[in-house]
Amino acid sequence: MPMHNRDGMRNNMIMLNPPINKRKMAAFTIVSATLCLLISSQNVEAKLADRARTGKAIPQLKNNDAPLEGPKYRALYRKDGVDQVARRGYAEDYVEKVKLERAGRMTGGSIGTLPRKDIPHPKGRNRDSGDPGTRNDPALRGAAEESHRSLSSQLSGCCYTYEAYSAASMCSLYGQDCESGETPSHDSSDGDCSQAGLSFIGVSFSVWTGSGNPYSYQLCDQFDMENVIDRDYEWVMSMDEDGWLVGGGYKTFDHSGKMPYVDSSHTELLRIGSLDVDSGGTSIDQVYQAMNQIGVPPLKVFPEYIKGGGGGGGDDGEESVPAQDVTMIVSIVDEFGDDDSTSIYEQFLYDLFSAMDEAGGGPCMDDHDTDPHVSMTRGLKFKSSYHQQNYFYNSNLEIAVWQAMYPGGVVIGSTSKAVFPLNSKSAGKVTVGYGSLFFFFDRSNITQAFASQRDLYDSESYYSTLMSSGADSSFRSSVKSVDFDYSGSGGDNSNYEHNPYNWKADMAMHDPTDGWDLPPNCKQEGETFFGIPLSRKSSSSLQVSSLNFQEQFDFEEVVDRNFTYIQKFGTNHGWLVGEAFGNTAGSIVDKDTSHIPLFYLGTTNINMGGMSLQNMIKLMKMIDFGVLYLKPAFVYIDSYGHVKLQFEADATSALGYLYNALSSAIGITWNYHDPSNKLDVYTNCAMHAAGDKAQYGCGPANSNTGGFCPQMTLAYSVQFQSEDLAASYLDKCNDYVDYWRKLYPSGVAVGTQKFCKEGGCLGLFLNRMDLYQVFKPNLGGSWVEYGDGTMAPTVSPAPTWPGGCDEPHNFHLDRCMIKNDKHRKTSAV
């Protein structure tokens, strides 16, 4: 009978052969022994195969004497093996420690283990009683293709491989420069001015529109700025994160996800600069004193043209379309009094500079007037040169209408009432009037209005009220062409067209001061993203109030509030970890917006190729991810001059597996990889490919071709006083990063006692300022985090108390939040 074992068929074949005669076998053994004795008696040299022979044929091979196998080969790599075993042993010991310390603390199961069935889930549901389709779908559970690994049951912690490395070593491994201090820009300003600033005196063109920010001022009735922007993305592809600075600002729930700022359109007449007198600046009191000593004449403004040019060069390589700034050029009309040889505007500037000098204005203040212009947007990218030409023609056709309406210029103003600063409780509303000038602490914050010294003449009043009276319709019907040159300077007249198929997965690592290069079938940009909230409330009463989302990292240790190292910021934004009231640089006073973007979702406009906010939330509620651990790596300055805090990009951590899950579920179709999820909802506007994985991201252990790169931006376009001071700043920051790395050797899951108590949550951001929804790991529930209030988490799909959504006990449920909250307006900037 044939023998049956693991080699079944092979043994059958052996048994088919006739048995060997024992006598023949003995003879064969004797012959073999004789041959071995003969060979051993000869002088034969032999050794294990090595690389020497191949090295002669291939001189490029090094270490030709290294053995290919045997004891010497094993000894050669013994050290690596010992280190690997030690790391594995440490990881296993750490997991056991975590199990003991945190067992039973989370209803979803102990960290690092499979979910516990003996612990009932909230609302009486067991941990295993979820949607079977969700639990068995690797794309939704975030499993790797080769192992179908569940995120919620994976090893907790992260970043074991480089645990003992310093911040400086990590910086080198990631291919960054943290030592030389060589940055894209340094400032060579007045030697007596050690701190630049952005405060100024100017004219406001702010308007209130139904599609803009509800808190925008109506300070300009003369120019309908909404008519010169492309809010519907007919011609424009993308802009920087601020979007249009004119035309009414942005609502919080705008599909583009732009920063929800008020309209900040203006033209500067005098740049005050820094407000720190010890650094060469001029104080606010000195500015007010000087302005109150002079009269403000009702100056006339004439619109010249709208032009493009300047701006960034595109942050996505040579194949990207050009990025540019869009600017409206205006001029102040020169008028002369009787027998005067000096114009009224020139006399006003002379009186203003004299008053400033008398009040003790510092050297940081400009010693000349500025070229009047209105910055409309920055980092704008058009879809093609054809779209660019059409936008500029149509916007300048509106300028032509204004020129026809105001042939001699017009005094800017409004009959509306306003309070300065915005939402001030101590100041009362005043009529704006015509001809007023304003002191801008920053571009979004007017703190004082200086009224004109006289009322308008009848002829002046006629033009100033022409637009508000509705008389513009007759001019629009008569103006049919643009008869002036609006090419401006710095523009590029070459033909170009955005090719969406030049999109690359690493474009997710984006410069927020430039526009996006959109992927195929995406018709509108968007700033919505999944990320990790890291904001925290400052202990200083001078800083904008922020919510506490974590207490593990104090980012005040890596910023330069006193301008010891830096000269100025290249944008209107200062430190993104929160700016202080009265900061002397005149940076926009924002709350702390610290975060790590993980996955950019793009626009929420489904008609433009995006995904609705509702579907984003539904999908994320189905993805089972583990506790998200973070570990700082180093602080560096990127190629755009932005100061960033890099976190370790551990592709095998819960964060890496979550990135894989999001990419496979809602990444865009790319390179023959299609997304897949149970809801069957997708987007064409995500900035990540369906086939992208964490191991393709940044870092020494990854291939550096994908979009996974956890990092936090501390400030945009920082300009340092010198390269030496830039190097000193980085050294100071990375000394503190070394402290964090020792404090959290295997990372930390961030949170507070009131927010994500167990740590490791994920947030859905409308933009970097507005965190909307928070998701707990291990399918632990989610809650709405919006409007400066925190709601309790829930996993129940429907009200559970009698009375439905009218019952206060049910207010925290998702269904009731959507019904009752109605997206409350965000607090004013």
Steps between C-alpha positions, in 0.01 A plus 500: 500500500629848424600726790303821553663800662578869420691386190226261394557479126875505526500196733266316265748540220784368715311189591441421136874434448630148573678461835882525495692183573680523839814337358528761227451774757793373707727494194403858418591611853851346479570672166387836636726472803799415277444806284482728807840367623662563162373856485611581854853378427548766232593863572166663410415858609128576552292771670145626513380704207561868536479822297861493378429330171208721412699800617762442233234510231308785663754742651220717641424238768661581832616274784584210268620280787165503684361144509170417339398232751621298794607604853696803388200629306273457799750669730520793260133580556472381856499853643198599290318191615581566867377858470182385332431246773566761766258743337237229472547406864467861608183540295349186651587611854351840428176347372465290815558808712233692311259210535539501876478877537206562272303177501133570524534880471359508148162351423623395158760265650844524656766668292713256309254213528197376318172657617369359827162335470429508873476879515164632377512782250313827573125487438505129579681397182789256516825579325435220249147615416590750229430476131648165385573647159707774658699264719575261212590767243881547505471839328279635777696338780823638360673166457812453293438297185747230591377434852150649532611642831239671716597847614322475833686186604850601394801582713464827684769764491728580209844591388713227663759481222655842562421523869854590607564752222530872577306770319813598306551140386136467401524821299791356305319169443200688357727692264448841659744768615465596866846642559623746236228763536481534122141598428326637188493856634662734745415861558735793448283781633589818682768425757308697761189287446548155648138392453291551189123536520180523296288769670397791277268794433286468191171502311260207535307345209323244719151392391231280651343243268255216550760245387778635721582511869200631699729715715662692214475879509317700233747787467499548122180570305688608188671181374303178475802280570298180469491564124878478460558163667430148378322343797342232279835372363406564140854608410702436814637159599638577847640761741684506830314407817363855545328507160353832387593782736233724348134466412356423843725231651394139561234319695611219727330227298617621161560202269856618435595477866675836488582676824177659632637853516311823456555713191839667541533695174691825539776717366783619721592867516764470771667181629547542874673165531600374842316622810788415735679823590795306642559343158469821300123497469221747571239437768126511437469799735757689294307423181173623652670810636642592161175437311301712745732795437425526129192529284403219262386635162244297297743341254376383161597154372515406132497132393773434244503128410529144634817310425677175580862413554748438777394244754644154532632291219281205574594252769452184301793506260568625150188333360276708725313798365639836618379649827446873518358780711200697374501871579272796431702811429347827621623855520432792731374793293707816527281803563620854556351779704486859383848639438658180639804346332485188719218252461264426787629141521867607507423755773319232701799266478734780609280577801472126584876437495562816702246398762647151520849639552371735769327207674826303497442259213769235473734407213286196408239736355529564126651835412291528183146429387419162347391424144121478545366156412254241625630144550217276380647150537835323513638178358220482241515239225280520193382194311680619187628813330162517324320511835749757625434730204125470543513577872714809455288626213173460689630648823653796317172548314350566845785743567412675173143542630633657819724733303200612297305560821782688676703683233659724762525243777263449792507544877471157666250447780159378608187600689515180708587481869791307646692445820880495521656264587259236376267373774644745752286511816624840615471695175166600353393490137581806295399607149786423265448803277710593198871572479603326823842344547561199724776361716545130423668311782513215248327464166192341661477722807409870483540653845429868430325718241608858432212698350540751220549860610206622292176388338491423129411764248188430295705399197705260712191357668341434158780264398539339844132397499475412130546122545271471803225690314494231231618729221779258402269303267506769232881505503519122474281504190718761333848365583569208267881485482820570686694790352801504735808284543469259792798275430688654792847380582641157576227315312571199284329505162609148405239238424446230759231259610464301818553131433326310782683184401827657615364467852727309737429330831760708685310820414307437821802656673375840396607862547191675647621837369452372143207349316450127440561318174175306475465135393279387206126578510535735797358845419549678833765501767428437866683524832299236692713227655529225758768576755607496862400806708786636713367838615517597862380793707771749586561598861539858383192723504654692211465209260189411304294241683538147363357167600720243672542200273822368653728553799802296395683766295560865588587660167589830666845347546562497123373848403676835514250747650763763577655510152837395635576304184246594236457828316149465362241271350458483125119486524234669712497197727732480798548196721236243412506365857303811598573871477482748786272798527713804429784305342737766378552344157144574391437133418140382471378418850402135456426239763727198526448289187767236571432176321653222292324459164475134405264476203380792282144440384457805276176683431168405660317604182372182334415694183868583457631148551520500879341308785234641730586568862228259606654212304846577635364459852302185418801333343738590781258359757537160331880486495639306795838659584728455796625754754707758311844545651733787410869562554676828409810459286649847440432865412619624162445770236365368171580621149227766519630649824224347715600385849374146560500237772550159342355194670630151436337345194464146633320306227427209737330714766127552540541833322662328204232232482228764522660681206492175302132454586405852393697473176343169402151619598482854357827571319468596135523243222864498394747259338237229458402514868135574579359592842240280662267548795168358612313831470605529135579872542812647345670824409710620208660772711693315771871571475591135561500201266299183565817293472708723725632352823681627804818317399514720191516815714787702643770372731804271486292180519260610225540561127426878504261489206161517673291736708553361852713747695371607844622849573371818659562850362606751766520808274498597131791661314702602802784740429787491747738776597798296382605146415678469835184594687297260287741220595478602867122493485497148354753386759283637781188332361662162445645498849141506620396239245768275653325546834168391343667200339633383837170574671303297244745236370225303324274793424194633679126502434399864553189620679378659823274403788210672323587436136579150372581380850655169390704681230566437134191657334459619140336826391314617191604860427301737277824699480794530737298730726174305530502151645152363430477130593714277724528122474619271779717197420371143516159610368452675835257761366517855364373843589459848355775737612400835360399845619734503802307221670555130551219247480513154654585214261234262376476182299121486494344560157169627642358670812481261793288706743126559453424832335739480206731795434287731716618310807816662649645158579521436124665829401844337480394246239621550144150506355390765749818704455428528128137590562542745788842653445444614140871588470521792737698796380861499603622767734640806329867537431 
